[in-house]
Amino acid sequence: MSRPQSQAEYLARLVPPSVAGINRRSLLAGAAGTGALLGTGLLAGCGDDSGSGGSSKDVSLGSNQSDPKPKDVLVKVTDGFKTSSGVQVAVNTVDHNTFQENINNYLQGKPDDVFTWFAGYRMRFFAQKGLASDISDVWSKLSGYSDAFKKASTGDDGKQYFVPATYYPWAVFYRKSVWQQHGYQVPTTMDQFTALGAQMKKDGLIPIAFADKDGWPAMGTFDILNLRINGYQFHIDLMAGKEAWTSDKVKKVFDTWAGLLPLHQPDSLGRTWQEAAQSLQQKKSGMYLLGLFVGQQFSNDEQDDLDFFTFPEIDPAIGAKALDAPIDGYMMARKPKNEDNARKLLEYFGGKAAADINLKNDPAVLVANSGADVGGYTALQKKAAELVGSATEIAQFLDRDTRPDFASTVIIPALQQFIKNPKDIGGLTSSIENQKKSIFTD
């Protein structure tokens, strides 16, 4: 469930600052094609020739769960698997961002038997390339999943390649005590939202906590504005390369966002999402658009003071029912060294026992398996589950709904450039469109 921690820093380390735009993309693509990045140690320890310790009873797991909380939870889940099966899991944890950026040549090299990944487009992308194994037989043993979760786990060929574990909606979070102190009301329209932000400024608060040093948080803002302004289908088609970034519809998204930037926490490109969350936790900011994992920055005693609302309506004809609710889970490499144990591990990950361990240890996620003991959900988790349940459409998040190379090497620098200079929307969208045409024709 962890999100990347230092996207911009990683890209800066990987590619010299003087290399930009399509050149940076080409360099990354070339490196991925030759497997050059594997020699840098970015995924050191994954897919070792030794078969994760050499024991036939072992199974290896490549994990991007690098934040402390989800990393600790995964240890507890794999311990549960060992207790029930006698199979040891060798977990190779890599910084989420490094894992994500190097995933292509990782899977083409000597990957772990099982690896953490995402549902939807990103899963289908690697399944279609033959870099993941069909696990339909594992799905035949699973129960407790809705058709929507199965669909999100299914490749273009109709076979399953993914086991969902947790998910989390994106919404606007706030502290109830701060809002009660000032008498704030939840906005349901954009006019009410901007008026609330203006009032928060007068009250000495930063209206909207914001951070984009990591590269990905700004994607959430783009997503929700595009979903509210242009609707779900346009958003998904845009992510798939089927719509033009130079269209008036996309320009309206950036124009709307530019109008909201004065309400956002300044100097966001030098701030991590955790630091922005701490601004909310410390009652310095009034709101924060982020995933449910924002709760990881709040103590247990503060959890009851955390609340949220879905981003308000912009166009009454479109409404406010669509949202981002990314699904995290697991896939199996195309040629696992210990295939039988890999399938056993995936079956365990998809079962009630693993879901219950997740629930017990992390209040900042929701579990995909409906058979889990959700009686332990906090009030915030219950509300989040209800929000997702009432959504008419669910997106997976920008960097999961489009090609990995397009998200990391075009969209991240483009959105950061927009934050620095929101006035040149025409130049920005033209640049994105030109690079999109090159990438989506590869």
MARLOVO-50258 format. One record per residue (C-alpha): residue number from 1; residue in three letters; x, y, z. Coordinates in nm, 2 decimals. Layout:
<nodes>
vose pavex x y z
NUM ALA X Y Z
...
</nodes>
This chain:
<nodes>
vose pavex x y z
1 MET 0.00 0.00 0.00
2 SER 0.31 0.22 0.03
3 ARG 0.35 0.50 -0.22
4 PRO 0.69 0.60 -0.37
5 GLN 0.90 0.82 -0.14
6 SER 1.14 1.01 -0.37
7 GLN 1.04 0.99 -0.73
8 ALA 1.21 1.31 -0.83
9 GLU 1.53 1.23 -0.65
10 TYR 1.55 0.89 -0.81
11 LEU 1.50 1.03 -1.16
12 ALA 1.76 1.29 -1.09
13 ARG 2.01 1.02 -0.98
14 LEU 1.93 0.81 -1.28
15 VAL 1.93 1.07 -1.55
16 PRO 2.15 1.38 -1.54
17 PRO 1.95 1.71 -1.49
18 SER 2.06 1.83 -1.83
19 VAL 1.87 1.54 -2.00
20 ALA 1.51 1.63 -2.02
21 GLY 1.18 1.53 -2.19
22 ILE 1.19 1.28 -2.46
23 ASN 1.57 1.24 -2.43
24 ARG 1.53 1.13 -2.07
25 ARG 1.26 0.89 -2.18
26 SER 1.48 0.75 -2.46
27 LEU 1.77 0.70 -2.22
28 LEU 1.55 0.51 -1.98
29 ALA 1.40 0.30 -2.25
30 GLY 1.74 0.22 -2.39
31 ALA 1.86 0.12 -2.05
32 ALA 1.56 -0.10 -1.99
33 GLY 1.61 -0.27 -2.33
34 THR 1.97 -0.36 -2.25
35 GLY 1.91 -0.45 -1.89
36 ALA 2.18 -0.19 -1.80
37 LEU 2.00 -0.07 -1.49
38 LEU 2.03 -0.41 -1.33
39 GLY 2.40 -0.35 -1.29
40 THR 2.35 -0.04 -1.08
41 GLY 2.22 -0.24 -0.78
42 LEU 1.88 -0.07 -0.78
43 LEU 1.71 -0.40 -0.73
44 ALA 2.00 -0.58 -0.57
45 GLY 1.90 -0.90 -0.39
46 CYS 1.60 -0.97 -0.62
47 GLY 1.59 -1.27 -0.83
48 ASP 1.92 -1.41 -0.70
49 ASP 2.06 -1.72 -0.87
50 SER 2.07 -1.89 -0.53
51 GLY 1.69 -1.93 -0.53
52 SER 1.65 -1.71 -0.22
53 GLY 1.87 -1.91 0.01
54 GLY 1.89 -2.23 -0.20
55 SER 1.61 -2.42 -0.01
56 SER 1.34 -2.58 -0.23
57 LYS 1.10 -2.49 0.05
58 ASP 1.17 -2.12 0.01
59 VAL 0.98 -1.87 -0.21
60 SER 1.11 -1.52 -0.29
61 LEU 0.90 -1.21 -0.28
62 GLY 1.01 -0.88 -0.44
63 SER 0.84 -0.61 -0.24
64 ASN 0.79 -0.23 -0.30
65 GLN 0.65 -0.19 0.05
66 SER 0.93 0.02 0.18
67 ASP 0.74 0.26 0.41
68 PRO 0.77 0.14 0.77
69 LYS 0.41 0.06 0.84
70 PRO 0.33 -0.15 0.53
71 LYS 0.67 -0.31 0.54
72 ASP 0.60 -0.43 0.90
73 VAL 0.26 -0.55 0.80
74 LEU 0.40 -0.76 0.51
75 VAL 0.64 -0.92 0.75
76 LYS 0.35 -1.03 0.97
77 VAL 0.16 -1.16 0.67
78 THR 0.45 -1.37 0.54
79 ASP 0.51 -1.50 0.90
80 GLY 0.15 -1.61 0.89
81 PHE 0.21 -1.80 0.57
82 LYS 0.52 -1.97 0.71
83 THR 0.32 -2.08 1.01
84 SER 0.04 -2.23 0.80
85 SER 0.25 -2.38 0.53
86 GLY 0.60 -2.43 0.66
87 VAL 0.74 -2.24 0.37
88 GLN 0.99 -1.96 0.43
89 VAL 0.94 -1.64 0.24
90 ALA 1.25 -1.44 0.15
91 VAL 1.13 -1.08 0.12
92 ASN 1.35 -0.85 -0.09
93 THR 1.23 -0.50 -0.01
94 VAL 1.33 -0.22 -0.24
95 ASP 1.24 0.15 -0.23
96 HIS 0.89 0.18 -0.38
97 ASN 1.00 0.43 -0.64
98 THR 1.32 0.24 -0.74
99 PHE 1.12 -0.08 -0.78
100 GLN 0.85 0.09 -0.99
101 GLU 1.10 0.26 -1.22
102 ASN 1.31 -0.05 -1.28
103 ILE 1.02 -0.30 -1.30
104 ASN 1.05 -0.37 -1.67
105 ASN 1.40 -0.49 -1.68
106 TYR 1.36 -0.65 -1.34
107 LEU 1.09 -0.88 -1.48
108 GLN 1.30 -0.95 -1.79
109 GLY 1.60 -1.05 -1.58
110 LYS 1.58 -1.29 -1.28
111 PRO 1.29 -1.16 -1.08
112 ASP 1.16 -1.30 -0.75
113 ASP 0.89 -1.57 -0.77
114 VAL 0.62 -1.33 -0.66
115 PHE 0.62 -0.96 -0.67
116 THR 0.41 -0.67 -0.54
117 TRP 0.23 -0.47 -0.81
118 PHE -0.09 -0.29 -0.91
119 ALA -0.43 -0.39 -1.06
120 GLY -0.57 -0.26 -1.39
121 TYR -0.36 -0.12 -1.68
122 ARG -0.03 -0.18 -1.51
123 MET -0.11 -0.54 -1.45
124 ARG -0.24 -0.59 -1.80
125 PHE 0.07 -0.42 -1.95
126 PHE 0.31 -0.69 -1.81
127 ALA 0.07 -0.98 -1.87
128 GLN 0.03 -0.88 -2.23
129 LYS 0.41 -0.87 -2.26
130 GLY 0.44 -1.22 -2.12
131 LEU 0.63 -1.10 -1.81
132 ALA 0.38 -1.25 -1.56
133 SER 0.23 -1.59 -1.51
134 ASP -0.14 -1.69 -1.55
135 ILE -0.28 -1.75 -1.20
136 SER -0.63 -1.84 -1.30
137 ASP -0.59 -2.17 -1.11
138 VAL -0.52 -1.97 -0.79
139 TRP -0.83 -1.77 -0.85
140 SER -1.04 -2.08 -0.87
141 LYS -0.95 -2.14 -0.50
142 LEU -1.03 -1.79 -0.38
143 SER -1.35 -1.66 -0.24
144 GLY -1.47 -1.32 -0.10
145 TYR -1.40 -1.11 -0.41
146 SER -1.65 -0.91 -0.60
147 ASP -1.67 -0.92 -0.98
148 ALA -1.51 -0.57 -0.99
149 PHE -1.20 -0.70 -0.81
150 LYS -1.18 -1.00 -1.04
151 LYS -1.21 -0.78 -1.34
152 ALA -0.93 -0.56 -1.21
153 SER -0.72 -0.87 -1.19
154 THR -0.79 -1.00 -1.54
155 GLY -0.57 -0.96 -1.84
156 ASP -0.68 -0.88 -2.19
157 ASP -0.69 -1.25 -2.27
158 GLY -0.95 -1.31 -2.00
159 LYS -0.71 -1.49 -1.76
160 GLN -0.62 -1.37 -1.41
161 TYR -0.27 -1.24 -1.33
162 PHE -0.31 -1.06 -1.01
163 VAL -0.43 -1.12 -0.65
164 PRO -0.58 -0.81 -0.48
165 ALA -0.48 -0.74 -0.12
166 THR -0.57 -0.39 -0.02
167 TYR -0.71 -0.07 -0.17
168 TYR -0.76 0.29 -0.06
169 PRO -0.97 0.58 -0.19
170 TRP -0.84 0.93 -0.25
171 ALA -1.04 1.20 -0.08
172 VAL -1.00 1.54 0.09
173 PHE -0.89 1.47 0.45
174 TYR -0.92 1.71 0.75
175 ARG -0.92 1.72 1.12
176 LYS -1.26 1.74 1.28
177 SER -1.14 1.94 1.58
178 VAL -1.01 2.22 1.35
179 TRP -1.32 2.23 1.15
180 GLN -1.54 2.24 1.46
181 GLN -1.33 2.52 1.60
182 HIS -1.38 2.74 1.30
183 GLY -1.73 2.62 1.20
184 TYR -1.64 2.49 0.86
185 GLN -1.89 2.30 0.65
186 VAL -1.81 2.02 0.40
187 PRO -1.83 2.18 0.05
188 THR -2.03 2.01 -0.22
189 THR -1.95 2.25 -0.51
190 MET -1.64 2.41 -0.64
191 ASP -1.76 2.75 -0.55
192 GLN -1.81 2.63 -0.19
193 PHE -1.46 2.47 -0.20
194 THR -1.28 2.78 -0.31
195 ALA -1.48 3.00 -0.06
196 LEU -1.38 2.76 0.22
197 GLY -1.02 2.78 0.11
198 ALA -1.03 3.16 0.12
199 GLN -1.18 3.15 0.47
200 MET -0.91 2.92 0.59
201 LYS -0.65 3.17 0.47
202 LYS -0.82 3.44 0.67
203 ASP -0.81 3.21 0.97
204 GLY -0.44 3.17 0.94
205 LEU -0.44 2.82 0.80
206 ILE -0.28 2.68 0.48
207 PRO -0.60 2.58 0.30
208 ILE -0.47 2.27 0.12
209 ALA -0.16 2.08 0.23
210 PHE 0.04 1.99 -0.08
211 ALA 0.37 1.81 -0.17
212 ASP 0.52 1.69 -0.49
213 LYS 0.89 1.63 -0.42
214 ASP 0.80 1.26 -0.47
215 GLY 0.66 1.32 -0.82
216 TRP 0.34 1.13 -0.79
217 PRO 0.11 1.32 -0.55
218 ALA 0.02 1.59 -0.80
219 MET -0.12 1.31 -1.03
220 GLY -0.40 1.27 -0.78
221 THR -0.50 1.64 -0.82
222 PHE -0.49 1.60 -1.20
223 ASP -0.70 1.28 -1.18
224 ILE -0.98 1.42 -0.97
225 LEU -1.01 1.75 -1.16
226 ASN -1.02 1.56 -1.49
227 LEU -1.28 1.31 -1.35
228 ARG -1.49 1.60 -1.23
229 ILE -1.46 1.82 -1.54
230 ASN -1.45 1.56 -1.82
231 GLY -1.58 1.24 -1.67
232 TYR -1.45 0.89 -1.62
233 GLN -1.44 0.77 -1.98
234 PHE -1.25 1.07 -2.11
235 HIS -1.00 1.03 -1.83
236 ILE -0.94 0.66 -1.90
237 ASP -0.92 0.72 -2.28
238 LEU -0.67 1.01 -2.21
239 MET -0.46 0.77 -2.00
240 ALA -0.47 0.51 -2.28
241 GLY -0.34 0.76 -2.53
242 LYS -0.67 0.78 -2.72
243 GLU -0.74 1.15 -2.65
244 ALA -0.52 1.45 -2.72
245 TRP -0.36 1.64 -2.43
246 THR -0.39 1.95 -2.65
247 SER -0.77 1.94 -2.64
248 ASP -0.97 2.22 -2.48
249 LYS -1.09 1.96 -2.22
250 VAL -0.74 1.90 -2.09
251 LYS -0.66 2.27 -2.10
252 LYS -0.96 2.34 -1.88
253 VAL -0.83 2.09 -1.62
254 PHE -0.50 2.28 -1.60
255 ASP -0.68 2.61 -1.60
256 THR -0.90 2.51 -1.31
257 TRP -0.60 2.37 -1.13
258 ALA -0.41 2.70 -1.18
259 GLY -0.70 2.88 -1.01
260 LEU -0.66 2.65 -0.71
261 LEU -0.28 2.67 -0.67
262 PRO -0.29 2.98 -0.45
263 LEU -0.48 2.78 -0.20
264 HIS -0.21 2.51 -0.20
265 GLN 0.08 2.48 0.04
266 PRO 0.37 2.67 -0.13
267 ASP 0.71 2.52 -0.22
268 SER 0.56 2.18 -0.28
269 LEU 0.84 2.05 -0.50
270 GLY 1.07 2.05 -0.19
271 ARG 0.83 1.86 0.03
272 THR 0.74 1.49 0.07
273 TRP 0.39 1.37 0.12
274 GLN 0.47 1.27 0.47
275 GLU 0.58 1.63 0.55
276 ALA 0.26 1.77 0.40
277 ALA 0.06 1.51 0.61
278 GLN 0.23 1.63 0.92
279 SER 0.12 1.98 0.84
280 LEU -0.24 1.85 0.86
281 GLN -0.16 1.65 1.17
282 GLN -0.01 1.96 1.34
283 LYS -0.33 2.16 1.25
284 LYS -0.14 2.40 1.03
285 SER -0.33 2.30 0.72
286 GLY -0.71 2.27 0.68
287 MET -0.73 2.00 0.41
288 TYR -0.52 1.75 0.22
289 LEU -0.62 1.56 -0.10
290 LEU -0.45 1.22 -0.06
291 GLY -0.51 0.85 -0.02
292 LEU -0.64 0.69 0.30
293 PHE -0.27 0.61 0.38
294 VAL -0.25 0.97 0.51
295 GLY -0.36 0.82 0.84
296 GLN -0.02 0.66 0.88
297 GLN 0.11 1.00 0.99
298 PHE -0.14 1.02 1.27
299 SER -0.11 0.86 1.61
300 ASN -0.37 0.61 1.73
301 ASP -0.51 0.87 1.96
302 GLU -0.56 1.11 1.67
303 GLN -0.73 0.87 1.43
304 ASP -1.07 0.95 1.55
305 ASP -1.01 1.32 1.47
306 LEU -0.94 1.24 1.11
307 ASP -1.22 1.27 0.86
308 PHE -1.27 1.32 0.48
309 PHE -1.51 1.42 0.20
310 THR -1.50 1.33 -0.16
311 PHE -1.38 1.61 -0.39
312 PRO -1.68 1.83 -0.48
313 GLU -1.88 1.85 -0.80
314 ILE -1.76 2.08 -1.07
315 ASP -2.01 2.00 -1.35
316 PRO -2.36 1.89 -1.23
317 ALA -2.39 1.68 -1.55
318 ILE -2.09 1.47 -1.44
319 GLY -2.14 1.48 -1.06
320 ALA -1.89 1.37 -0.79
321 LYS -1.92 0.99 -0.79
322 ALA -1.60 0.89 -0.97
323 LEU -1.28 0.86 -0.77
324 ASP -0.93 0.71 -0.75
325 ALA -0.92 0.39 -0.54
326 PRO -0.59 0.21 -0.63
327 ILE -0.57 -0.17 -0.57
328 ASP -0.24 -0.31 -0.45
329 GLY -0.16 -0.68 -0.46
330 TYR 0.06 -0.95 -0.60
331 MET 0.17 -1.12 -0.93
332 MET 0.38 -1.42 -1.02
333 ALA 0.69 -1.40 -1.24
334 ARG 0.68 -1.57 -1.58
335 LYS 0.93 -1.84 -1.48
336 PRO 0.93 -1.86 -1.10
337 LYS 1.20 -2.09 -0.95
338 ASN 0.96 -2.23 -0.69
339 GLU 0.63 -2.23 -0.88
340 ASP 0.43 -2.45 -0.65
341 ASN 0.52 -2.25 -0.35
342 ALA 0.46 -1.93 -0.54
343 ARG 0.11 -2.03 -0.61
344 LYS 0.06 -2.13 -0.25
345 LEU 0.18 -1.79 -0.14
346 LEU -0.05 -1.61 -0.38
347 GLU -0.35 -1.82 -0.25
348 TYR -0.26 -1.73 0.10
349 PHE -0.23 -1.36 0.01
350 GLY -0.58 -1.38 -0.14
351 GLY -0.73 -1.55 0.16
352 LYS -0.91 -1.44 0.48
353 ALA -0.61 -1.50 0.71
354 ALA -0.38 -1.25 0.52
355 ALA -0.67 -1.00 0.50
356 ASP -0.73 -1.02 0.87
357 ILE -0.36 -0.96 0.95
358 ASN -0.37 -0.65 0.72
359 LEU -0.68 -0.52 0.90
360 LYS -0.54 -0.58 1.24
361 ASN -0.21 -0.40 1.18
362 ASP -0.28 -0.11 0.94
363 PRO -0.58 0.13 0.99
364 ALA -0.49 0.31 0.67
365 VAL -0.60 0.05 0.43
366 LEU -0.91 -0.14 0.32
367 VAL -0.90 -0.51 0.24
368 ALA -1.02 -0.65 -0.09
369 ASN -1.15 -0.98 0.05
370 SER -1.50 -0.94 0.18
371 GLY -1.46 -1.25 0.40
372 ALA -1.22 -1.06 0.63
373 ASP -1.33 -0.96 0.98
374 VAL -1.42 -0.60 0.90
375 GLY -1.57 -0.56 1.24
376 GLY -1.23 -0.42 1.34
377 TYR -1.26 -0.13 1.09
378 THR -1.22 0.21 1.24
379 ALA -1.49 0.47 1.17
380 LEU -1.26 0.62 0.90
381 GLN -1.21 0.28 0.73
382 LYS -1.59 0.21 0.74
383 LYS -1.66 0.55 0.58
384 ALA -1.39 0.49 0.32
385 ALA -1.54 0.15 0.23
386 GLU -1.88 0.31 0.19
387 LEU -1.73 0.58 -0.03
388 VAL -1.58 0.33 -0.26
389 GLY -1.90 0.12 -0.25
390 SER -2.10 0.42 -0.36
391 ALA -1.87 0.52 -0.65
392 THR -2.01 0.49 -1.00
393 GLU -1.66 0.46 -1.15
394 ILE -1.32 0.38 -1.00
395 ALA -0.99 0.48 -1.15
396 GLN -0.67 0.32 -1.04
397 PHE -0.46 0.64 -1.03
398 LEU -0.28 0.82 -1.31
399 ASP 0.05 0.62 -1.29
400 ARG -0.14 0.30 -1.29
401 ASP -0.39 0.38 -1.56
402 THR -0.13 0.46 -1.83
403 ARG 0.19 0.33 -1.96
404 PRO 0.47 0.32 -1.69
405 ASP 0.72 0.50 -1.91
406 PHE 0.47 0.77 -2.00
407 ALA 0.38 0.83 -1.64
408 SER 0.73 0.84 -1.50
409 THR 0.93 1.03 -1.77
410 VAL 0.66 1.26 -1.92
411 ILE 0.38 1.33 -1.67
412 ILE 0.59 1.37 -1.36
413 PRO 0.82 1.64 -1.50
414 ALA 0.53 1.80 -1.68
415 LEU 0.32 1.84 -1.37
416 GLN 0.61 1.96 -1.17
417 GLN 0.68 2.22 -1.45
418 PHE 0.31 2.32 -1.43
419 ILE 0.34 2.38 -1.06
420 LYS 0.65 2.60 -1.12
421 ASN 0.49 2.79 -1.41
422 PRO 0.11 2.74 -1.44
423 LYS 0.08 3.01 -1.70
424 ASP 0.20 2.83 -2.01
425 ILE -0.07 2.57 -2.04
426 GLY -0.06 2.56 -2.42
427 GLY 0.31 2.49 -2.43
428 LEU 0.28 2.23 -2.15
429 THR 0.00 2.03 -2.32
430 SER 0.18 2.05 -2.66
431 SER 0.49 1.90 -2.50
432 ILE 0.30 1.62 -2.33
433 GLU 0.11 1.54 -2.65
434 ASN 0.43 1.53 -2.87
435 GLN 0.60 1.29 -2.62
436 LYS 0.28 1.08 -2.59
437 LYS 0.27 1.02 -2.96
438 SER 0.63 0.89 -2.95
439 ILE 0.58 0.67 -2.65
440 PHE 0.24 0.52 -2.75
441 THR 0.37 0.42 -3.10
442 ASP 0.66 0.23 -2.95
</nodes>
